[in-house]
């Protein structure tokens, strides 16, 4: 006489089998992809190690948005910084976009600015036309935000370029909880910032990051505390990556990226 499995055991066996099948299919739909970051020929070992550390932080920041399941960043003996990334095959075409973000130097610049005429027209010599994205809210529905592109003529040559900060904090202000970022300069940069604000009282100072105008405050007086505020950054979902990029610091130089062929599965690694 045949022994019959209890119904619960049959259901369990089917469930386990289904999970294994789904897991196997998911694994088949994933792949490993490799890319090499290249710095300039004169890059030093310290600069390359610094760049690799920053890229690891940026991978952790952007990986989830671009469906990266796991990955590693390794500095090779030949000076290449190699990213090994595991993602869904159907999402792999988005990896170059992420890597382009990661490869940018992303230094913060302080540049003098002026309000252009309407329409802006041609910038004066030594200036370029850049836009700041500002958010406002509908009076009858505060949940609806309106994005406005505000033009400025911004000096091409920065008064100051910052590659790292003593501290970076993200917080919200006002009834609408608009995100702002407080940046504290290192002592040498704080002294330079004090000189700039003393020399240009009454003028506009654009805070430019990655060729985007983040804020354009008016210099009302000399600032000796070594602190600057980026107000009304945008939506909170946009403020987090900006503050994290500032906290990680700028790359020592711009990087170029090239895809590499994969010959063998890469070891498992988590972001």
C-alpha positions as CSV (number, residue, x, y, z in Angstrom):
1,X,0.0,0.0,0.0
2,X,1.4,3.4,-1.0
3,X,2.1,6.0,1.7
4,X,0.3,9.2,0.9
5,X,1.9,12.6,1.8
6,X,-0.2,14.8,3.9
7,X,-1.7,17.8,2.0
8,X,0.5,20.2,3.9
9,X,3.6,18.4,2.7
10,X,2.5,18.5,-0.9
11,X,1.8,22.2,-0.7
12,X,5.2,22.8,0.9
13,X,7.0,20.7,-1.8
14,X,5.2,22.7,-4.5
15,X,6.1,26.0,-2.8
16,X,9.7,25.1,-2.4
17,X,9.9,24.0,-6.0
18,X,8.4,27.2,-7.2
19,X,10.8,29.3,-5.2
20,X,13.8,27.4,-6.5
21,X,12.4,27.7,-10.1
22,X,11.9,31.5,-9.7
23,X,15.3,31.9,-8.1
24,X,16.9,29.9,-11.0
25,X,15.1,32.0,-13.6
26,X,16.1,35.3,-11.8
27,X,19.7,34.1,-11.8
28,X,19.6,33.4,-15.5
29,X,18.3,37.0,-16.1
30,X,21.3,38.5,-14.3
31,X,24.8,39.2,-15.6
32,X,28.1,40.5,-14.6
33,X,29.5,43.6,-16.4
34,X,32.9,45.2,-16.1
35,X,34.0,48.7,-16.8
36,X,37.4,50.4,-16.5
37,X,37.8,54.0,-15.2
38,X,40.9,55.8,-16.5
39,X,42.6,58.8,-15.0
40,X,45.3,61.0,-16.6
41,X,48.8,59.5,-17.3
42,X,50.3,61.7,-14.6
43,X,48.0,60.4,-11.8
44,X,49.8,59.4,-8.6
45,X,49.1,56.2,-6.6
46,X,47.6,58.3,-3.8
47,X,45.2,60.0,-6.2
48,X,44.1,56.7,-7.8
49,X,43.4,55.2,-4.3
50,X,41.5,58.3,-3.4
51,X,39.5,58.1,-6.7
52,X,38.7,54.4,-6.0
53,X,37.4,55.2,-2.5
54,X,35.1,57.9,-3.8
55,X,33.9,55.6,-6.6
56,X,32.9,53.0,-4.0
57,X,30.9,55.6,-2.2
58,X,29.2,56.7,-5.4
59,X,28.4,53.1,-6.4
60,X,26.7,52.7,-3.0
61,X,24.8,55.9,-3.6
62,X,23.6,55.3,-7.2
63,X,23.6,51.5,-7.4
64,X,20.0,51.0,-6.2
65,X,18.6,53.5,-8.6
66,X,20.2,51.7,-11.5
67,X,19.3,48.2,-10.4
68,X,22.8,47.1,-9.5
69,X,22.5,43.9,-7.3
70,X,26.1,43.8,-6.2
71,X,29.5,45.1,-7.3
72,X,33.1,45.9,-6.5
73,X,35.5,48.7,-7.3
74,X,39.2,47.6,-7.5
75,X,42.4,49.5,-8.3
76,X,44.5,47.3,-10.6
77,X,48.3,47.3,-10.8
78,X,48.2,48.9,-14.2
79,X,46.4,52.0,-12.8
80,X,42.9,51.2,-14.1
81,X,40.0,51.3,-11.6
82,X,37.7,48.4,-12.5
83,X,34.1,48.2,-11.6
84,X,32.5,44.7,-11.6
85,X,28.7,45.0,-11.5
86,X,25.9,42.5,-11.3
87,X,22.5,43.6,-12.6
88,X,19.5,42.4,-14.5
89,X,20.3,41.9,-18.2
90,X,17.3,43.9,-19.1
91,X,18.6,46.8,-17.1
92,X,22.3,46.7,-18.2
93,X,21.8,49.4,-20.8
94,X,21.4,51.9,-18.0
95,X,24.8,51.2,-16.5
96,X,26.7,53.6,-18.8
97,X,24.5,56.5,-17.5
98,X,25.3,55.6,-13.9
99,X,29.0,55.2,-14.6
100,X,29.0,58.6,-16.4
101,X,27.7,60.2,-13.1
102,X,30.3,58.4,-11.1
103,X,33.2,59.5,-13.4
104,X,32.5,63.2,-13.1
105,X,34.8,65.2,-10.9
106,X,31.9,66.9,-9.1
107,X,33.7,69.8,-7.4
108,X,31.7,72.7,-5.9
109,X,32.4,76.1,-7.3
110,X,31.6,79.6,-6.1
111,X,31.2,82.0,-9.0
112,X,30.0,85.6,-9.2
113,X,26.7,86.0,-11.0
114,X,24.3,88.7,-12.4
115,X,20.6,88.6,-13.2
116,X,20.3,88.7,-17.1
117,X,17.7,90.7,-19.0
118,X,14.5,89.1,-20.2
119,X,15.1,87.3,-22.5
120,X,18.7,86.6,-21.4
121,X,20.3,87.0,-24.8
122,X,24.1,86.7,-25.2
123,X,26.2,86.6,-22.0
124,X,28.9,89.2,-21.5
125,X,32.5,88.2,-22.1
126,X,33.7,85.9,-19.4
127,X,30.2,84.7,-18.4
128,X,28.0,81.8,-19.4
129,X,24.3,81.3,-19.2
130,X,23.3,78.7,-16.5
131,X,19.9,77.9,-14.9
132,X,18.8,77.2,-11.4
133,X,15.8,75.0,-10.8
134,X,13.5,76.5,-8.2
135,X,10.5,74.9,-6.6
136,X,7.3,76.7,-5.7
137,X,3.8,75.4,-4.6
138,X,0.3,76.0,-5.9
139,X,-1.6,78.2,-3.4
140,X,-4.7,76.0,-3.5
141,X,-2.8,72.7,-3.4
142,X,0.5,72.6,-1.6
143,X,1.1,69.0,-2.7
144,X,1.6,70.2,-6.3
145,X,5.1,71.6,-6.9
146,X,6.0,73.8,-9.8
147,X,9.5,73.8,-11.2
148,X,10.9,77.0,-12.6
149,X,14.2,77.4,-14.6
150,X,15.7,80.7,-13.5
151,X,18.5,82.0,-15.7
152,X,21.7,83.7,-14.5
153,X,24.8,85.0,-16.2
154,X,27.6,83.2,-14.2
155,X,31.3,83.9,-14.4
156,X,33.2,81.1,-16.1
157,X,36.2,81.4,-13.8
158,X,35.3,80.4,-10.3
159,X,36.3,82.5,-7.3
160,X,36.8,79.3,-5.4
161,X,36.7,75.6,-6.0
162,X,36.1,73.1,-3.2
163,X,36.9,69.4,-3.4
164,X,36.1,68.4,0.2
165,X,34.4,69.8,3.3
166,X,34.8,69.7,7.1
167,X,31.2,68.8,7.5
168,X,28.0,68.5,5.3
169,X,24.5,68.4,6.8
170,X,21.1,68.0,5.2
171,X,18.0,69.4,6.8
172,X,14.6,70.9,6.1
173,X,13.3,74.4,6.7
174,X,9.9,76.2,6.7
175,X,6.3,75.0,6.7
176,X,6.9,73.2,3.4
177,X,9.9,71.3,4.8
178,X,12.1,72.4,1.8
179,X,15.5,70.7,1.9
180,X,18.6,72.7,2.5
181,X,22.3,71.7,2.8
182,X,24.8,73.3,5.3
183,X,28.4,73.0,4.3
184,X,31.3,73.8,6.6
185,X,34.6,74.6,4.9
186,X,38.1,73.5,6.0
187,X,40.1,76.3,7.6
188,X,42.0,77.3,4.5
189,X,38.8,77.4,2.4
190,X,37.0,79.3,5.2
191,X,39.6,82.0,5.0
192,X,39.3,82.3,1.3
193,X,35.5,82.3,1.6
194,X,35.8,85.2,4.1
195,X,38.0,87.2,1.6
196,X,35.5,86.6,-1.3
197,X,32.5,87.7,0.7
198,X,34.3,90.8,2.0
199,X,35.3,91.8,-1.5
200,X,31.9,91.3,-3.1
201,X,29.3,92.6,-0.6
202,X,26.0,93.3,-2.4
203,X,26.8,90.9,-5.4
204,X,25.3,87.5,-6.3
205,X,27.4,84.4,-5.6
206,X,26.3,81.3,-7.5
207,X,27.0,78.0,-5.8
208,X,27.6,75.7,-8.8
209,X,27.9,71.9,-8.6
210,X,28.5,69.7,-11.7
211,X,27.6,72.7,-14.0
212,X,24.2,73.1,-12.2
213,X,23.4,76.3,-10.2
214,X,22.3,75.1,-6.8
215,X,21.8,78.4,-5.1
216,X,22.4,82.1,-5.8
217,X,22.5,84.1,-2.5
218,X,23.2,87.8,-2.3
219,X,26.4,88.5,-0.2
220,X,25.1,90.8,2.5
221,X,28.3,90.9,4.6
222,X,31.6,89.2,5.1
223,X,31.1,85.6,6.3
224,X,33.9,84.6,8.7
225,X,32.3,81.4,10.2
226,X,33.3,79.3,7.2
227,X,29.8,78.1,6.6
228,X,27.6,78.3,3.4
229,X,23.9,77.2,3.0
230,X,22.5,75.8,-0.2
231,X,18.8,76.6,0.2
232,X,15.7,75.2,-1.6
233,X,17.8,72.4,-3.1
234,X,14.7,70.8,-4.8
235,X,12.7,67.8,-3.8
236,X,14.0,65.8,-0.8
237,X,14.8,62.9,-3.1
238,X,17.2,65.2,-5.0
239,X,18.8,66.6,-1.8
240,X,20.1,63.3,-0.5
241,X,22.4,62.5,-3.5
242,X,23.7,66.0,-3.6
243,X,24.6,66.1,0.1
244,X,26.2,62.6,-0.1
245,X,28.3,63.6,-3.2
246,X,29.5,66.7,-1.3
247,X,30.3,64.5,1.7
248,X,32.2,62.0,-0.4
249,X,34.2,64.8,-2.0
250,X,35.3,65.5,-5.5
251,X,37.5,63.2,-7.6
252,X,41.1,64.3,-8.1
253,X,40.4,64.5,-11.8
254,X,37.8,63.6,-14.4
255,X,37.7,59.9,-15.3
256,X,36.9,58.3,-18.6
257,X,35.0,55.0,-18.8
258,X,35.3,52.0,-21.1
259,X,33.4,48.7,-21.1
260,X,35.5,45.5,-20.7
261,X,34.6,42.0,-22.0
262,X,33.7,39.4,-19.3
263,X,35.3,36.0,-19.6
264,X,34.3,34.5,-16.2
265,X,31.7,35.0,-13.5
266,X,32.8,37.6,-10.9
267,X,32.8,36.8,-7.2
268,X,29.7,37.8,-5.3
269,X,29.9,41.2,-3.6
270,X,27.4,43.5,-2.0
271,X,27.1,47.2,-2.3
